[in-house]
Amino acid sequence: MPVARTRGAIVVGVEGVIVEVEADVAAGLVGMTIVGLPDKAVGESRDRARTAVVNSGLEWPQRKITIALLPTDLHKRGSGLDLSVAVAVLAATEQVPVTAAAACVVMGELGLDGRVRPVSGVVSAAIAAYRAGVARLVVPRGNAAEASLVPGLEVVPVDSLLHLVHVLRGITQPEAVPEAQGHAQSSHLPDLADVRGQSEARWALEVAAAGGHHLAMIGMPGVGKTLLAERLPGILPPLETEEALEVTAIRSAFGLLPEGAGLVDRPPFEAPHHSASEVALVGGGAGSRIRAGLVTLAHHGVLFLDEAPEFDRAALEALRQSLESGVAVVARSGFSVRLPARFQLLIAANPCPCGFGLGRGDRCTCSSIARRRYAHKLSGPLLDRIDLRVELEQSGDLIGEPAESSAAVADRVRLARERAARRWQAMPWTLNAHVPPAALRSTFPPTPSAWRLLRGAVRERSVSQRGADRVLRVAWTLADLGGTAVPGDDEVAAALAVRSTAPGWAA
């Protein structure tokens, strides 16, 4: 019998990879061998596939079966290759047309009775199939709606192995895929109108949203740091289609996409507890089992670290690579995985262990050594990568006029981003926070007087060289919010002022 082929898909990190599944049925000792670096779950698919085929009323060959998973140097893991292994064997024994099996990507987990069970990572697999030029994608019915989010594919939902065999034989026509349901819109998000006072922090939040900048808020307990942070998603614009596909694929790979859900069109907001480990934040795992971290879940969105000094210092320092490059690299012996991690970092912190170091009166009970040790939990190199830093004080404005709503602020943020997008339309970036330093200095400098002001700050060591680049990015955002063509003295001075740190904190 000839070698039969079909294709499956696995997820490496959060990226889909097409796997060619070859089956050879020949004379020899009865049994099945799977080669191509399968993990335990893939190795066990021999038993699930055999039992599912028999229980579906089909014939399992009593011969020597060899399954090859290509490329052979890529570790294969998970149960998503079950269905493709079964189809390859059925094609090799001419129980389904060889050409039909070879023309599709098949993904799904098999139950012993032949039912096809949903798997995670289907959106990533669909994107990989589309890029590979495959026209037909076979998925479990429970994954059909998310697979259909990727345009240009014929998505075939199946309930069982026998159902798929009938489709491949042409006995049954593929069913229509149910339309995915959209996610919650911005009207369901917390509103900035709930925040009274804190005008400087509200302004900094608006600047952060307009330019994609990182923000640190330092203040006593109860002044509104968390309240403000939770309202940042409400003033961010919806994701572009390509960004939404990336975010949806990541959530699909994590198994966090509800059945029947549509594109995740709002920027994600991740707020881990301070006990989160380095692996939980940036990703990791043992052997070939690489799992993405929260920085990847926050891709194209916000990562909020409340009570930031309480996080493990090694975990905080591990964020530095992602803040600079927009990726998280998880390296293991013999291979490494690059995970997307372009997020906004939002930090909230108390000024000292007791929390009252910035208050009026003698409420702070911390020694100077304790305050200094607490402040240094956030290192200078990490803080230097944060564009905006503000102190929040207790506000007495509790019953005055209602504050400005998220909708009003979101309109200004949208207009500022549109101005920036027009400026960067020929460039590979869209947000001011992502513009490389070389482009800022040579192609998009501020006015000559503003440039002198910034150089003076660098000479006086009130800002580092990297800090100067971030000041320029914030100055451009302030110009976009104000409708100014080029940042001037006012914008650069304001950007320098908002980089100042709280007393006692690392510079």
C-alpha positions as CSV (number, residue, x, y, z in Angstrom):
1,M,0.0,0.0,0.0
2,P,1.3,3.5,-0.7
3,V,2.3,6.0,2.0
4,A,-0.7,8.2,2.8
5,R,-0.5,11.7,4.1
6,T,-2.6,14.3,5.9
7,R,-1.8,17.3,8.0
8,G,-2.3,18.1,11.6
9,A,-1.4,21.1,13.7
10,I,0.2,21.8,17.1
11,V,0.8,24.9,19.1
12,V,4.4,25.9,20.0
13,G,4.2,28.6,22.6
14,V,1.2,30.4,21.1
15,E,2.1,29.9,17.4
16,G,0.5,27.3,15.3
17,V,2.7,24.9,13.4
18,I,1.5,22.5,10.6
19,V,2.6,18.9,11.0
20,E,2.6,16.5,8.1
21,V,1.4,13.1,9.2
22,E,2.5,10.2,7.1
23,A,1.2,6.6,7.5
24,D,2.8,3.5,6.1
25,V,1.0,0.1,6.4
26,A,3.2,-2.9,5.6
27,A,3.8,-6.5,6.3
28,G,5.6,-7.2,9.6
29,L,5.0,-7.4,13.3
30,V,1.5,-6.1,14.1
31,G,1.6,-2.8,15.9
32,M,2.1,1.0,15.5
33,T,5.2,3.1,15.8
34,I,5.1,6.9,16.0
35,V,8.3,8.7,15.1
36,G,9.1,12.4,15.0
37,L,9.7,13.4,18.7
38,P,6.2,12.7,20.1
39,D,5.5,13.4,23.7
40,K,3.6,10.9,25.9
41,A,0.2,12.3,24.9
42,V,1.0,12.0,21.2
43,G,2.5,8.5,21.8
44,E,-0.8,7.4,23.4
45,S,-2.8,8.5,20.4
46,R,-2.0,5.0,18.9
47,D,-4.4,3.5,21.4
48,R,-7.0,6.2,21.2
49,A,-7.0,6.1,17.4
50,R,-7.1,2.3,17.1
51,T,-10.0,2.0,19.6
52,A,-11.9,4.9,18.0
53,V,-11.6,3.4,14.5
54,V,-12.8,0.0,15.7
55,N,-15.7,1.4,17.7
56,S,-16.7,3.5,14.7
57,G,-17.3,0.4,12.6
58,L,-14.2,0.8,10.5
59,E,-11.3,-1.6,10.0
60,W,-8.0,-1.3,11.8
61,P,-5.2,-3.0,9.8
62,Q,-3.6,-6.0,11.6
63,R,-0.2,-5.1,10.1
64,K,2.9,-3.0,10.9
65,I,1.9,0.7,11.0
66,T,4.5,3.4,11.0
67,I,3.4,7.0,11.6
68,A,5.9,9.8,10.8
69,L,5.3,13.3,12.2
70,L,7.2,15.9,10.1
71,P,9.3,18.0,10.7
72,T,11.1,15.4,12.7
73,D,13.2,17.8,14.7
74,L,10.2,19.6,16.3
75,H,8.8,18.3,19.6
76,K,5.1,17.3,19.2
77,R,2.9,17.4,22.2
78,G,-0.8,17.3,23.1
79,S,-3.8,15.2,22.0
80,G,-4.7,17.5,19.0
81,L,-3.0,15.1,16.5
82,D,-5.3,12.1,17.4
83,L,-7.7,12.8,14.5
84,S,-4.9,13.3,11.9
85,V,-3.2,10.0,12.9
86,A,-6.5,8.1,12.5
87,V,-7.2,9.8,9.1
88,A,-3.7,9.0,7.9
89,V,-4.1,5.3,8.8
90,L,-7.6,5.2,7.1
91,A,-6.2,6.8,4.0
92,A,-3.2,4.3,3.9
93,T,-5.8,1.4,4.0
94,E,-8.0,3.2,1.4
95,Q,-10.9,3.6,3.7
96,V,-11.0,7.3,2.8
97,P,-9.7,8.9,-0.4
98,V,-6.0,9.6,-0.3
99,T,-6.4,12.9,-2.1
100,A,-9.1,14.1,0.2
101,A,-7.0,13.3,3.3
102,A,-4.0,15.1,1.9
103,A,-5.9,18.3,1.0
104,C,-6.9,19.3,4.6
105,V,-5.5,20.0,8.0
106,V,-7.2,17.9,10.7
107,M,-7.2,18.8,14.3
108,G,-9.0,17.1,17.3
109,E,-8.8,14.8,20.2
110,L,-10.5,11.3,19.9
111,G,-12.6,9.6,22.5
112,L,-12.6,5.9,22.6
113,D,-16.1,5.8,21.1
114,G,-15.0,7.8,18.1
115,R,-16.3,11.2,19.3
116,V,-14.2,14.2,18.4
117,R,-13.4,16.4,21.4
118,P,-12.4,20.2,21.3
119,V,-8.8,21.2,21.8
120,S,-7.0,24.4,22.6
121,G,-5.1,26.5,20.1
122,V,-7.4,26.2,17.1
123,V,-7.1,29.9,16.1
124,S,-3.3,29.6,16.0
125,A,-3.7,26.4,13.9
126,A,-6.1,28.1,11.6
127,I,-3.7,31.0,11.0
128,A,-0.9,28.5,10.3
129,A,-3.1,26.6,7.9
130,Y,-4.0,29.8,6.0
131,R,-0.4,30.8,5.7
132,A,0.5,27.4,4.5
133,G,-2.0,27.7,1.7
134,V,-4.4,25.0,2.9
135,A,-8.0,25.5,1.9
136,R,-9.8,23.1,4.3
137,L,-9.5,22.9,8.1
138,V,-11.3,20.1,9.9
139,V,-11.9,20.8,13.6
140,P,-14.2,19.6,16.4
141,R,-17.6,21.2,16.4
142,G,-16.9,23.0,19.6
143,N,-13.9,24.7,18.0
144,A,-15.6,25.6,14.7
145,A,-16.7,29.1,15.6
146,E,-13.2,30.2,16.7
147,A,-11.6,28.6,13.6
148,S,-13.9,30.5,11.3
149,L,-12.6,33.8,12.7
150,V,-9.6,33.4,10.3
151,P,-10.7,34.4,6.8
152,G,-9.9,32.4,3.7
153,L,-10.5,28.9,5.1
154,E,-13.2,26.3,4.6
155,V,-13.9,25.2,8.2
156,V,-15.4,21.7,8.5
157,P,-16.9,21.0,11.9
158,V,-17.2,17.3,12.8
159,D,-18.7,15.4,15.7
160,S,-17.1,12.1,15.3
161,L,-14.5,10.1,13.3
162,L,-17.3,8.4,11.3
163,H,-18.7,11.8,10.5
164,L,-15.4,12.9,9.2
165,V,-15.0,9.7,7.1
166,H,-18.4,10.4,5.5
167,V,-17.3,14.0,4.7
168,L,-14.0,12.8,3.1
169,R,-15.9,10.2,1.1
170,G,-18.4,12.8,-0.1
171,I,-21.3,11.1,1.5
172,T,-22.0,14.0,3.8
173,Q,-21.7,17.6,2.9
174,P,-19.9,19.9,5.4
175,E,-22.2,21.8,7.6
176,A,-22.4,25.6,7.9
177,V,-20.3,27.0,10.8
178,P,-22.3,29.0,13.4
179,E,-21.5,32.6,13.5
180,A,-19.2,33.6,16.5
181,Q,-20.6,35.9,19.1
182,G,-18.8,39.1,19.9
183,H,-17.2,40.0,23.2
184,A,-18.3,42.6,25.6
185,Q,-17.9,46.2,24.4
186,S,-16.4,49.2,26.2
187,S,-19.8,50.2,27.7
188,H,-19.4,47.3,30.1
189,L,-16.0,48.5,31.4
190,P,-15.5,50.6,34.6
191,D,-15.9,54.4,33.9
192,L,-13.4,57.1,34.8
193,A,-16.4,59.2,36.0
194,D,-16.2,57.1,39.2
195,V,-12.8,58.7,40.1
196,R,-13.0,62.0,41.9
197,G,-10.0,64.3,42.1
198,Q,-6.6,62.9,41.1
199,S,-6.4,65.2,38.1
200,E,-2.7,64.7,37.6
201,A,-3.1,60.9,37.7
202,R,-6.1,61.0,35.3
203,W,-4.0,63.1,32.9
204,A,-1.1,60.7,33.1
205,L,-3.5,57.8,32.4
206,E,-4.8,59.6,29.3
207,V,-1.2,60.2,28.1
208,A,-0.4,56.5,28.7
209,A,-3.4,55.4,26.7
210,A,-2.7,57.8,23.8
211,G,0.9,56.8,23.3
212,G,1.0,53.2,24.7
213,H,3.4,54.3,27.5
214,H,4.2,52.5,30.7
215,L,2.9,54.2,33.9
216,A,3.8,54.0,37.6
217,M,1.5,55.3,40.3
218,I,2.8,55.8,43.8
219,G,0.6,56.8,46.7
220,M,-1.0,55.9,50.1
221,P,-3.5,53.1,50.4
222,G,-7.0,54.1,49.3
223,V,-6.1,57.1,47.1
224,G,-7.4,55.4,43.9
225,K,-4.4,53.7,42.3
226,T,-6.2,50.5,41.5
227,L,-9.4,52.3,40.7
228,L,-7.6,54.3,38.0
229,A,-5.7,51.3,36.7
230,E,-8.9,49.3,36.1
231,R,-10.3,52.1,34.0
232,L,-7.4,52.2,31.5
233,P,-9.0,49.6,29.2
234,G,-12.1,51.8,29.0
235,I,-10.2,54.6,27.3
236,L,-8.2,52.5,25.0
237,P,-9.5,52.1,21.4
238,P,-10.6,48.7,20.1
239,L,-8.0,46.5,18.6
240,E,-7.3,46.5,14.8
241,T,-8.3,43.3,13.0
242,E,-4.8,41.8,12.9
243,E,-4.2,42.7,16.5
244,A,-7.5,41.1,17.5
245,L,-6.6,37.9,15.6
246,E,-3.3,37.7,17.5
247,V,-5.0,38.3,20.9
248,T,-7.7,35.8,20.1
249,A,-5.1,33.2,19.0
250,I,-3.2,33.6,22.2
251,R,-6.4,33.1,24.3
252,S,-7.2,30.1,22.2
253,A,-3.8,28.6,22.8
254,F,-4.3,29.2,26.6
255,G,-7.8,27.5,26.4
256,L,-9.4,30.7,27.6
257,L,-11.6,31.4,24.6
258,P,-15.3,30.5,25.4
259,E,-17.1,28.2,23.0
260,G,-18.8,30.3,20.2
261,A,-16.9,33.5,21.2
262,G,-15.9,36.0,18.5
263,L,-12.8,38.0,18.1
264,V,-11.3,39.6,21.2
265,D,-11.7,43.1,20.0
266,R,-10.8,44.9,23.3
267,P,-7.2,45.2,24.7
268,P,-6.7,42.5,27.3
269,F,-6.1,43.5,31.0
270,E,-4.1,41.2,33.2
271,A,-3.7,41.9,36.9
272,P,-1.8,39.0,38.6
273,H,-1.5,38.6,42.3
274,H,1.9,39.6,43.8
275,S,2.7,36.0,44.5
276,A,3.0,35.3,40.8
277,S,6.3,33.7,39.9
278,E,8.8,34.6,37.2
279,V,7.6,31.6,35.1
280,A,4.0,32.8,35.6
281,L,4.8,36.3,34.4
282,V,7.2,35.7,31.4
283,G,6.6,32.0,30.6
284,G,8.5,28.8,31.0
285,G,8.0,25.1,31.6
286,A,9.9,21.8,31.8
287,G,11.5,20.1,28.8
288,S,9.6,20.8,25.6
289,R,6.4,21.8,27.4
290,I,6.7,25.6,27.0
291,R,3.9,27.6,28.4
292,A,3.4,31.3,27.7
293,G,3.2,33.7,30.7
294,L,1.0,36.7,31.6
295,V,3.1,39.1,29.5
296,T,1.9,37.1,26.5
297,L,-1.7,37.1,27.7
298,A,-1.4,40.9,28.0
299,H,-0.1,41.2,24.4
300,H,-1.6,44.4,22.8
301,G,-3.1,45.2,26.2
302,V,-2.2,46.1,29.8
303,L,-0.3,44.2,32.5
304,F,-1.2,45.8,35.9
305,L,1.1,45.0,38.9
306,D,-0.7,46.1,42.0
307,E,1.5,46.4,45.1
308,A,4.5,46.0,42.7
309,P,7.2,46.0,45.4
310,E,5.6,42.8,46.9
311,F,6.4,40.9,43.7
312,D,9.5,38.7,43.6
313,R,12.4,40.9,42.5
314,A,13.6,38.3,40.0
315,A,10.2,38.2,38.4
316,L,10.1,42.0,38.1
317,E,13.6,42.1,36.5
318,A,12.5,39.4,34.0
319,L,10.1,41.9,32.6
320,R,12.9,44.2,31.3
321,Q,13.5,42.2,28.1
322,S,9.8,42.3,27.1
323,L,9.5,46.0,27.9
324,E,12.4,46.7,25.4
325,S,11.8,44.2,22.7
326,G,8.1,43.3,22.8
327,V,8.9,39.6,23.0
328,A,9.5,37.1,25.8
329,V,12.2,34.5,24.9
330,V,12.0,31.2,26.8
331,A,15.2,29.2,26.2
332,R,15.7,25.5,27.0
333,S,18.6,23.1,26.1
334,G,18.6,22.8,22.3
335,F,15.8,25.2,21.5
336,S,14.1,28.5,22.3
337,V,10.7,29.9,21.8
338,R,9.9,33.6,21.1
339,L,6.5,34.6,22.6
340,P,4.7,37.9,21.7
341,A,4.7,40.3,24.6
342,R,4.0,43.9,23.5
343,F,2.1,45.2,26.4
344,Q,1.7,48.4,28.5
345,L,3.0,48.0,32.0
346,L,1.0,49.7,34.8
347,I,2.5,49.7,38.3
348,A,0.9,50.7,41.5
349,A,2.9,50.9,44.7
350,N,2.8,52.3,48.2
351,P,5.6,54.7,49.2
352,C,6.8,52.5,52.1
353,P,5.8,49.3,53.9
354,C,3.2,50.9,56.1
355,G,1.9,52.9,53.1
356,F,1.7,56.4,54.7
357,G,5.1,57.8,53.7
358,L,3.7,60.5,51.5
359,G,0.9,61.6,53.9
360,R,0.7,64.7,55.9
361,G,1.4,64.4,59.6
362,D,3.3,61.7,61.5
363,R,1.4,58.6,60.3
364,C,4.4,56.8,58.8
365,T,5.9,54.2,61.2
366,C,8.7,53.0,59.0
367,S,12.4,53.6,59.6
368,S,14.5,55.3,56.9
369,I,16.2,52.0,56.3
370,A,12.9,50.1,55.8
371,R,11.7,52.8,53.5
372,R,14.8,52.7,51.4
373,R,14.8,48.9,51.3
374,Y,11.2,48.9,50.2
375,A,11.8,51.5,47.5
376,H,14.7,49.6,46.1
377,K,12.6,46.5,45.4
378,L,11.8,48.3,42.1
379,S,15.3,48.6,40.6
380,G,16.6,51.7,38.8
381,P,16.8,49.9,35.4
382,L,13.2,48.8,35.7
383,L,11.9,52.2,36.7
384,D,14.0,53.8,33.9
385,R,11.9,51.9,31.4
386,I,8.7,53.4,32.7
387,D,7.8,56.6,30.8
388,L,5.3,58.2,33.3
389,R,5.5,58.3,37.1
390,V,3.0,60.1,39.3
391,E,2.4,60.5,43.0
392,L,-1.2,60.3,44.2
393,E,-2.3,62.2,47.4
394,Q,-5.5,61.9,49.3
395,S,-8.2,63.9,47.5
396,G,-10.9,65.9,49.3
397,D,-13.1,66.1,46.2
398,L,-15.6,63.4,47.1
399,I,-19.0,65.0,46.5
400,G,-18.3,67.6,43.8
401,E,-19.4,67.7,40.2
402,P,-19.1,64.3,38.4
403,A,-15.7,63.7,36.8
404,E,-15.1,63.4,33.1
405,S,-16.3,60.1,31.7
406,S,-14.2,57.4,29.9
407,A,-16.1,58.1,26.7
408,A,-14.9,61.8,26.6
409,V,-11.3,60.8,27.4
410,A,-11.4,57.9,24.9
411,D,-12.4,60.4,22.1
412,R,-9.2,62.4,22.7
413,V,-7.1,59.3,22.9
414,R,-8.6,58.1,19.6
415,L,-7.8,61.4,17.9
416,A,-4.3,61.4,19.2
417,R,-3.7,57.9,18.0
418,E,-5.0,58.8,14.6
419,R,-2.6,61.7,14.4
420,A,0.3,59.4,15.3
421,A,-0.9,56.7,12.9
422,R,-0.8,59.3,10.0
423,R,2.7,60.3,11.0
424,W,4.0,56.8,11.2
425,Q,2.0,55.4,8.3
426,A,5.1,54.5,6.2
427,M,6.8,53.0,9.3
428,P,6.5,49.6,10.9
429,W,5.0,51.0,14.1
430,T,1.8,52.8,15.1
431,L,2.3,54.0,18.7
432,N,4.8,56.6,19.9
433,A,6.0,54.3,22.7
434,H,7.3,51.8,20.0
435,V,9.3,54.3,17.9
436,P,13.0,53.4,17.9
437,P,15.4,55.9,19.4
438,A,17.3,56.5,16.2
439,A,14.2,57.6,14.4
440,L,13.3,59.9,17.2
441,R,16.7,61.6,17.2
442,S,17.3,61.9,13.4
443,T,14.0,61.9,11.6
444,F,11.5,63.1,14.2
445,P,13.3,65.5,16.6
446,P,11.5,68.2,18.6
447,T,12.0,71.9,18.0
448,P,15.7,73.2,18.5
449,S,14.9,74.9,21.8
450,A,13.2,71.8,23.1
451,W,16.1,69.7,22.0
452,R,18.5,71.9,23.9
453,L,16.2,71.6,27.0
454,L,16.4,67.8,26.8
455,R,20.2,67.8,26.2
456,G,20.6,70.0,29.3
457,A,18.6,67.5,31.4
458,V,20.9,64.6,30.2
459,R,24.0,66.7,31.0
460,E,22.7,67.4,34.5
461,R,22.0,63.7,34.9
462,S,18.4,64.3,35.8
463,V,17.5,61.8,33.1
464,S,19.5,58.9,31.5
465,Q,20.2,58.5,27.8
466,R,17.4,55.9,27.6
467,G,15.2,58.2,29.7
468,A,15.8,61.0,27.1
469,D,14.5,58.7,24.4
470,R,11.4,58.0,26.4
471,V,10.9,61.7,27.2
472,L,10.8,62.3,23.4
473,R,8.2,59.6,22.9
474,V,6.0,61.1,25.6
475,A,6.5,64.6,24.2
476,W,5.2,63.4,20.8
477,T,2.2,62.0,22.5
478,L,1.6,65.3,24.3
479,A,1.9,67.0,20.9
480,D,-0.7,64.6,19.4
481,L,-3.1,65.2,22.3
482,G,-2.7,69.0,21.9
483,G,-2.8,69.0,18.1
484,T,0.7,70.3,17.8
485,A,2.8,69.4,14.7
486,V,6.1,69.1,16.5
487,P,6.9,68.8,20.2
488,G,8.2,72.1,21.7
489,D,9.5,73.4,25.0
490,D,6.1,72.8,26.8
491,E,5.8,69.2,25.7
492,V,9.4,68.3,26.5
493,A,9.2,70.1,29.9
494,A,6.0,68.3,30.8
495,A,7.4,64.9,29.7
496,L,10.5,65.6,31.9
497,A,8.4,66.6,34.8
498,V,6.2,63.4,34.7
499,R,9.4,61.2,34.7
500,S,10.3,62.6,38.2
501,T,10.1,59.9,40.9
502,A,8.6,60.0,44.3
503,P,11.0,61.0,47.2
504,G,13.1,58.0,48.2
505,W,12.4,56.0,45.2
506,A,15.1,54.7,42.8
507,A,15.8,57.2,40.0
